[in-house]
Amino acid sequence: MTPLLTTKGLSRNFGGLRAVDSVDFTLMPGEIRAVIGPNGAGKTTFASLVSGRIQPSSGMIVFDGADITGLPAYVRVRQGIAYTFQITSVFANLTAYDNVALPVQRTLSDGRSKGAVQAGVMAALERTGLADRAHMPAGQLSYGHQRLLEVAMGLALKPRLLILDEPTQGLADSEIDNFITLVREIAASATVLLIEHNMPVVMQLADRITVFNAGKILAEGTPEAIRENAAVQQAYLGTAP
C-alpha cells in the first residue's frame, strides 16, 4: 500500500531553535496515528508544516504521491488535508451552523444549493453532538463545544487526512467517550493524525504512536510498544526505565 503522507528530512527553524529536526515520517491510508511528546517537542510545528500553515526550512512533504512542500494551506485543503487548531479559531459571532456552512460550501459543485448546504452542515453537527446548538453563536458555546465545532468544520471539508491538535482539551469525561467513538467513525473514511496529551485517549485510539522529543522522532510503534519503551518513559511519561 502506498503511504498517504510522507515527510523526508523535514525541518523548521525559528531563529536558533530547531523546532522540527530532519523528521522522516510515514502515514498509511486509514490509519489513526497519534503524535505525543513533552511540551515544546515540535508536535504542533510538525502538524503546521503538514497542513501548510508554515513552510519548512528544509525537507519534503509528499501527499498521495505528490510533492506538496511548496503549496499554500488553502490548496492543501482542496487536496484533502483538514486541520483543527490547538487554540480554537471559530468565528465567535457566527452561529455554529454558519461556522460549518463555510467549509461545506467549499466541497459543493452543485451551485451551493441551500438544501445541499443544510444537509452537509447538519450531518457534521450531528456527528459531533452539536445539532441542538446549531443556532447558538459559537462564542457562547463552552470551550469544549467550541473544540467539537472545529472538528465539525474539519469534517465538513470531507478530508482524506484530518489533523486534530489537542482535540480533547476542555472536554468533559462523557464528551471524551463520545469523541473516541467519533474518531473511530471518521477513520472509516479518512486518515487521522491526532496530537494529544490525554494518554488514555491515545492508548485507546491509536493504531500507532509517534513520539517527538526536541524536534526529533524518539520512538514509533504500537501503543503497547510505546508504553513499554524505556526512552519514552524517561522523556515523556515521567517514569524511570
C-alpha positions as CSV (number, residue, x, y, z in Angstrom):
1,M,0.0,0.0,0.0
2,T,1.2,3.5,-0.9
3,P,1.6,5.9,2.0
4,L,-0.9,8.7,2.2
5,L,1.7,11.1,3.7
6,T,5.5,11.1,3.8
7,T,7.9,13.6,5.1
8,K,11.6,13.4,4.3
9,G,14.2,15.4,6.2
10,L,11.5,17.8,7.3
11,S,12.9,20.7,9.4
12,R,11.8,24.1,10.7
13,N,14.0,26.6,12.4
14,F,12.8,29.6,14.4
15,G,16.0,31.7,14.8
16,G,18.4,29.5,16.6
17,L,15.7,27.0,17.7
18,R,15.3,23.9,15.5
19,A,11.6,23.1,16.3
20,V,11.4,20.2,13.9
21,D,14.7,18.5,13.1
22,S,15.1,16.3,10.0
23,V,11.9,14.3,10.5
24,D,11.2,11.2,8.3
25,F,7.6,10.2,8.8
26,T,5.2,7.9,7.0
27,L,1.4,7.7,7.5
28,M,-0.7,4.9,5.8
29,P,-4.2,5.4,4.5
30,G,-7.0,4.7,7.0
31,E,-4.6,4.8,10.0
32,I,-5.2,6.6,13.3
33,R,-1.8,7.9,14.2
34,A,-1.1,9.7,17.5
35,V,1.7,12.1,17.9
36,I,2.8,12.6,21.5
37,G,5.7,14.2,23.4
38,P,6.5,16.8,26.0
39,N,5.7,20.5,25.6
40,G,8.0,22.1,23.1
41,A,8.8,18.7,21.4
42,G,7.7,20.0,18.0
43,K,4.3,18.3,17.6
44,T,2.2,21.3,16.6
45,T,5.0,22.7,14.4
46,F,5.1,19.4,12.6
47,A,1.3,19.4,12.1
48,S,1.5,23.0,10.9
49,L,4.1,22.1,8.4
50,V,2.0,19.2,7.0
51,S,-1.1,21.5,6.8
52,G,0.8,24.3,5.1
53,R,0.2,26.9,7.9
54,I,4.0,27.4,8.0
55,Q,6.7,26.5,5.5
56,P,9.7,24.2,6.2
57,S,13.3,25.4,6.4
58,S,14.2,22.2,4.6
59,G,12.9,18.8,3.6
60,M,10.0,17.5,1.6
61,I,6.3,16.7,2.2
62,V,4.6,14.2,-0.1
63,F,0.8,13.7,0.0
64,D,-0.7,10.8,-2.0
65,G,2.4,10.6,-4.2
66,A,2.6,14.3,-5.0
67,D,5.2,16.8,-3.6
68,I,3.1,19.5,-1.7
69,T,6.1,21.1,0.1
70,G,5.6,24.5,-1.5
71,L,1.8,24.5,-1.7
72,P,-0.2,27.0,0.5
73,A,-2.6,25.8,3.1
74,Y,-5.8,26.5,1.1
75,V,-4.5,24.3,-1.8
76,R,-3.8,21.5,0.6
77,V,-7.4,21.8,1.9
78,R,-8.6,21.3,-1.6
79,Q,-6.4,18.2,-1.9
80,G,-8.0,16.8,1.2
81,I,-6.0,17.9,4.2
82,A,-8.0,19.5,7.1
83,Y,-6.5,20.8,10.3
84,T,-8.1,21.8,13.6
85,F,-6.2,24.3,15.7
86,Q,-4.6,23.8,19.1
87,I,-6.3,27.1,20.1
88,T,-9.9,27.4,19.0
89,S,-10.4,29.5,15.9
90,V,-14.1,29.5,15.4
91,F,-16.0,32.6,14.2
92,A,-17.4,33.7,17.6
93,N,-20.1,36.0,16.2
94,L,-21.5,33.4,13.7
95,T,-23.7,30.6,14.8
96,A,-22.4,27.1,14.9
97,Y,-24.4,26.4,11.8
98,D,-22.8,29.2,9.9
99,N,-19.3,28.2,11.0
100,V,-19.8,24.8,9.5
101,A,-21.6,26.2,6.4
102,L,-18.4,28.0,5.3
103,P,-16.4,24.8,4.8
104,V,-19.4,22.8,3.4
105,Q,-19.7,25.4,0.6
106,R,-16.1,24.6,-0.4
107,T,-17.0,21.0,-1.1
108,L,-20.1,21.5,-3.2
109,S,-20.2,21.5,-7.0
110,D,-23.9,22.0,-7.5
111,G,-24.1,25.7,-7.2
112,R,-24.2,25.7,-3.4
113,S,-27.9,24.9,-3.2
114,K,-29.5,25.7,0.1
115,G,-30.6,22.1,0.6
116,A,-27.2,20.6,0.0
117,V,-25.5,23.1,2.4
118,Q,-28.1,22.4,5.1
119,A,-27.6,18.6,4.7
120,G,-23.9,18.9,4.9
121,V,-23.9,21.2,7.9
122,M,-26.4,19.2,9.9
123,A,-24.6,15.9,9.2
124,A,-21.3,17.4,10.6
125,L,-23.1,18.9,13.6
126,E,-24.9,15.6,14.3
127,R,-21.7,13.6,14.2
128,T,-20.1,15.9,16.8
129,G,-23.2,16.1,19.0
130,L,-23.8,19.8,18.3
131,A,-27.0,19.6,16.3
132,D,-29.1,21.0,19.1
133,R,-26.8,24.0,19.3
134,A,-26.8,24.8,15.6
135,H,-28.2,28.3,16.0
136,M,-26.2,29.4,19.0
137,P,-23.4,31.9,18.4
138,A,-20.1,30.0,18.5
139,G,-18.7,32.4,21.1
140,Q,-21.5,31.3,23.5
141,L,-20.6,27.7,23.3
142,S,-18.5,26.1,26.1
143,Y,-14.8,25.8,25.3
144,G,-15.3,22.0,24.9
145,H,-18.1,22.5,22.5
146,Q,-16.0,25.0,20.5
147,R,-13.4,22.3,20.2
148,L,-16.1,19.9,18.8
149,L,-17.3,22.7,16.5
150,E,-13.8,22.9,15.0
151,V,-13.9,19.1,14.4
152,A,-17.3,19.5,12.7
153,M,-15.8,22.2,10.5
154,G,-13.0,19.9,9.6
155,L,-15.4,17.0,8.8
156,A,-17.4,19.3,6.6
157,L,-14.4,19.5,4.2
158,K,-14.7,15.8,3.7
159,P,-11.0,15.4,4.2
160,R,-8.8,12.5,3.3
161,L,-6.4,13.4,6.1
162,L,-7.9,15.1,9.3
163,I,-5.3,16.6,11.7
164,L,-6.6,17.1,15.2
165,D,-4.4,19.2,17.5
166,E,-5.3,18.6,21.2
167,P,-9.0,18.0,20.4
168,T,-10.0,16.7,23.9
169,Q,-8.7,19.8,25.7
170,G,-11.7,21.2,27.6
171,L,-14.0,18.2,27.0
172,A,-15.9,16.6,29.9
173,D,-15.3,12.9,30.5
174,S,-18.6,12.0,28.9
175,E,-17.7,14.1,25.8
176,I,-14.3,12.4,25.6
177,D,-16.1,9.0,25.4
178,N,-18.2,10.3,22.5
179,F,-15.1,11.8,20.9
180,I,-13.4,8.4,20.9
181,T,-16.4,6.9,19.2
182,L,-16.4,9.8,16.7
183,V,-12.8,9.4,15.7
184,R,-13.3,5.7,15.1
185,E,-16.2,6.5,12.8
186,I,-14.1,9.2,11.0
187,A,-11.3,6.6,10.4
188,A,-13.7,4.5,8.3
189,S,-13.5,7.1,5.5
190,A,-10.4,9.3,6.4
191,T,-6.9,9.0,7.9
192,V,-6.5,10.7,11.3
193,L,-3.4,12.4,12.7
194,L,-4.0,13.0,16.3
195,I,-1.8,15.3,18.5
196,E,-2.9,14.6,22.1
197,H,-1.7,14.8,25.7
198,N,-4.5,12.7,27.1
199,M,-2.7,9.3,27.2
200,P,-5.8,7.2,27.9
201,V,-7.3,8.6,24.7
202,V,-4.1,8.0,22.8
203,M,-3.9,4.4,24.0
204,Q,-7.5,3.7,23.1
205,L,-7.5,5.2,19.7
206,A,-4.1,5.0,18.1
207,D,-3.1,2.2,15.7
208,R,0.5,3.5,16.0
209,I,2.1,6.3,18.1
210,T,5.0,8.6,17.1
211,V,6.8,10.2,20.0
212,F,8.5,13.5,19.4
213,N,11.3,14.9,21.7
214,A,13.4,18.0,21.0
215,G,12.1,18.2,17.4
216,K,13.1,14.6,16.5
217,I,11.2,11.3,16.4
218,L,12.2,9.5,19.6
219,A,10.2,6.3,19.0
220,E,7.4,4.8,16.9
221,G,5.2,1.8,17.5
222,T,2.0,0.3,18.7
223,P,0.5,1.6,22.0
224,E,1.8,-1.4,23.8
225,A,5.4,-1.0,22.5
226,I,5.4,2.7,23.3
227,R,4.1,2.1,26.8
228,E,7.0,-0.3,27.4
229,N,9.7,1.8,25.8
230,A,12.2,2.9,28.4
231,A,13.3,6.0,26.5
232,V,9.7,7.2,26.2
233,Q,9.1,6.5,29.8
234,Q,12.0,8.7,30.8
235,A,11.5,11.5,28.3
236,Y,7.7,11.8,28.4
237,L,5.8,9.6,30.7
238,G,7.9,10.8,33.7
239,T,8.9,7.4,34.9
240,A,12.3,5.8,35.2
241,P,13.2,3.0,32.8
